[in-house]
Amino acid sequence: MRSQGLCFWHSARGLEGGVPGIVENTPAEEYLLKPESICELADRVEALVPQPRDHVLEAGAKLRERVLKLFNAEETGSRLVDLFETLLSQGG
């Protein structure tokens, strides 16, 4: 299996889920790129390198906050229970 590394698919139609869905509406969204696109990767690195350290740290903190919110154990557990209850009530 080939690793995609930092290359993430960002569809022209919009966010398709996975990493693009996670970074949606965060500063990291502007660094998404198509898989195996060396030129896009180089462009993103060139754009990131001159950024002030505080800007990069703030972007990382915002992304971390989003991930913790999206993958909160209590919220995820609650959604799973709701899903199972719905399936059981439908006979599925």
N, C-alpha and C positions, 0 to 999 in steps of 0.2 A: 504494500500500500504506500502510495506517495504522500508525503506530508505537504500540506498547502502552506506551511510556514505562516507568515504574516499576510498572505494573500487571501482576501475575503471577497466573495462575490457580492456585488452591489448591482442589482438589476436596474435596467433603465426604467422598468415599470414601477419601481419602488422597492421597499424593503420586503424581503421574502421570508424573514424569520432567521433563526440562528444568530450568529454574531451581528449581522446588520440590525436585527430587531433589538438586540441588547444595547447597541451603541446609539440607537435612534435618539435624536434630540440631545446628544452630548457632544462635547468638543471632538471626541474620537471619531464621530461620524464622517468628518471631512477627510479622514485618512483611510477610508475603505478603498479597496481596489479589487480589480478582477483577478482571479486565480492565474498564476503563471505570467503575470504582466510585469516583467522586469523594469520596463520603462516607468510604469506607474509607481512601482516600489521606489525607484530612484527619485522620482518626483516628490513622493511623500517624505522620504528621508531628507531631501534637500529643503523641504518646507519646514520640517520639524527641527532640524539642527540649529538654525538661528533663533529659535523661539527662546524667550527668557525662561530660566529655570522655574520661576514661580508660576508662569503660565502652564508649563508642562505638568507641574505638581498639582495645580488646581484642576486641570483637565483629568488627571488620574484620580483625584479625590471625587470629582463629580461622577466619573464612570463607576468607581467603587460603590458610591452611594446608590446609584441606579441598580447595579448588580445585586446589592444586598436587599434592596426593595423588591426587585423582581423574583429573587430566589429565597425569600423569607420562608423559613421552615414552617412556621405556623400558618401562613397564608397558603402555601403550597399544599400542606396537609388538609386544610379546610376545603380547598378546591377539589382535591382528590376525593374526600368524603362526599362532597356534593355530587361529584360525577358518579361515584359508585351508587349513591342513593337514587339518582336519576335513572341509571341503568337498571337497577333492581326493580324500581317502580314500573319500568316499561317492560319488564319480563326479559331483559337482555342479559 
